[in-house]
Amino acid sequence: MKLVLTVLGVILLVIAAVYFLVPADQLPGFLPGYEAGATRVHVKHGVASGVLGVVLIAAGIWMGRK
């Protein structure tokens, strides 16, 4: 379970970086928030996935202590 939480947390942190660095019209089609012709970045999506990623990594570390 520790490994699963840690891997999911890392994946979400990578997705958060994509949301912060890539404009909305260049996002991959499988990510929510794709908008044709939009040049803005999705800060809320990035913050949400980043926070959830950190929480999952912390949960994986916490579970590994027991």
Residue frames relative to the residue before (quaternion, step in Angstrom):
aa qw qx qy qz dx dy dz
M 1.0000 0.0000 0.0000 0.0000 0.00 0.00 0.00
K 0.6072 0.5643 -0.3513 0.4353 3.57 1.05 -0.74
L 0.6724 0.5034 -0.2990 0.4529 3.57 0.90 -0.91
V 0.6419 0.5272 -0.3228 0.4537 3.58 0.97 -0.83
L 0.6705 0.4928 -0.3012 0.4656 3.60 0.88 -0.90
T 0.6672 0.5047 -0.3055 0.4547 3.57 0.94 -0.85
V 0.6625 0.4974 -0.3095 0.4668 3.59 0.93 -0.87
L 0.6528 0.4988 -0.3168 0.4739 3.60 0.93 -0.82
G 0.6354 0.5309 -0.3234 0.4582 3.57 1.03 -0.75
V 0.6593 0.4934 -0.3054 0.4781 3.58 0.95 -0.84
I 0.6287 0.5271 -0.3320 0.4655 3.60 0.99 -0.81
L 0.6757 0.4848 -0.3008 0.4668 3.59 0.91 -0.84
L 0.6276 0.5153 -0.3453 0.4706 3.60 1.06 -0.59
V 0.6263 0.5115 -0.3365 0.4826 3.60 1.07 -0.66
I 0.6412 0.5112 -0.3193 0.4750 3.59 1.00 -0.82
A 0.6220 0.5323 -0.3404 0.4624 3.61 1.02 -0.74
A 0.6456 0.5087 -0.3230 0.4693 3.59 0.98 -0.80
V 0.6274 0.5257 -0.3389 0.4638 3.59 1.02 -0.75
Y 0.6550 0.5125 -0.3169 0.4559 3.59 0.92 -0.85
F 0.6973 0.4697 -0.2821 0.4622 3.61 0.98 -0.75
L 0.7698 0.4118 -0.1950 0.4471 3.59 1.00 -0.76
V 0.7405 0.3872 -0.2069 0.5088 3.61 1.15 -0.54
P 0.4548 -0.6768 0.4996 0.2924 3.62 -0.88 0.87
A 0.6738 -0.5468 0.3299 0.3717 3.56 -1.20 0.59
D 0.6898 0.4798 -0.3068 0.4471 3.61 1.02 -0.60
Q 0.7006 0.4274 -0.2714 0.5029 3.60 1.26 -0.13
L 0.4028 0.7103 -0.4832 0.3158 3.59 1.25 0.18
P 0.5488 -0.5814 0.4669 0.3779 3.59 -1.12 0.53
G 0.6161 -0.6100 0.3680 0.3361 3.56 -1.08 0.71
F 0.6669 0.5171 -0.3133 0.4356 3.60 1.11 -0.55
L 0.6217 0.5155 -0.3555 0.4705 3.61 1.24 -0.13
P 0.4620 -0.6648 0.5002 0.3073 3.60 -0.93 0.80
G 0.6947 0.4815 -0.3442 0.4087 3.55 -1.07 0.68
Y 0.4302 0.6891 -0.4797 0.3317 3.59 1.23 0.08
E 0.0483 0.7762 -0.6255 0.0630 3.57 -0.88 1.01
A 0.3902 -0.7266 0.5153 0.2331 3.56 -0.63 1.10
G 0.8348 0.2065 -0.1710 0.4808 3.57 -0.88 0.97
A 0.5693 0.5892 -0.3948 0.4158 3.61 1.20 -0.05
T 0.2241 -0.8018 0.5422 0.1137 3.57 -0.88 0.91
R 0.5440 0.6246 -0.4096 0.3822 3.60 1.21 0.02
V 0.4149 -0.6695 0.5482 0.2814 3.56 -1.28 0.32
H 0.4396 -0.6870 0.5152 0.2634 3.56 -1.20 0.50
V 0.1906 -0.8222 0.5303 0.0810 3.55 0.03 1.31
K 0.6605 0.5162 -0.3211 0.4405 3.61 0.89 -0.87
H 0.6422 0.5057 -0.3237 0.4765 3.59 0.99 -0.80
G 0.6594 0.5216 -0.2999 0.4508 3.56 0.99 -0.85
V 0.6626 0.4936 -0.3039 0.4743 3.57 0.95 -0.87
A 0.6588 0.5189 -0.3143 0.4450 3.58 0.91 -0.89
S 0.7052 0.4367 -0.2827 0.4818 3.59 0.82 -0.89
G 0.6267 0.5380 -0.3419 0.4483 3.60 1.06 -0.62
V 0.6615 0.4930 -0.3022 0.4775 3.57 0.94 -0.88
L 0.6630 0.4940 -0.3087 0.4703 3.58 0.92 -0.86
G 0.6261 0.5368 -0.3347 0.4559 3.59 1.05 -0.71
V 0.6606 0.4938 -0.3026 0.4777 3.58 0.95 -0.86
V 0.6381 0.5209 -0.3276 0.4628 3.59 1.00 -0.80
L 0.6713 0.4899 -0.3096 0.4620 3.61 0.91 -0.84
I 0.6406 0.5017 -0.3327 0.4767 3.60 0.99 -0.73
A 0.6465 0.5080 -0.3187 0.4715 3.59 0.98 -0.80
A 0.6392 0.5099 -0.3260 0.4745 3.60 1.02 -0.76
G 0.6400 0.5167 -0.3286 0.4641 3.59 1.01 -0.74
I 0.6469 0.4957 -0.3178 0.4846 3.58 0.99 -0.78
W 0.6615 0.5135 -0.3080 0.4515 3.57 0.93 -0.90
M 0.6617 0.4948 -0.3068 0.4725 3.60 0.99 -0.79
G 0.6463 0.5359 -0.3214 0.4380 3.57 1.09 -0.62
R 0.5975 0.5856 -0.3546 0.4175 3.57 1.21 -0.38
K 0.6651 0.5220 -0.3121 0.4333 3.58 1.10 -0.54
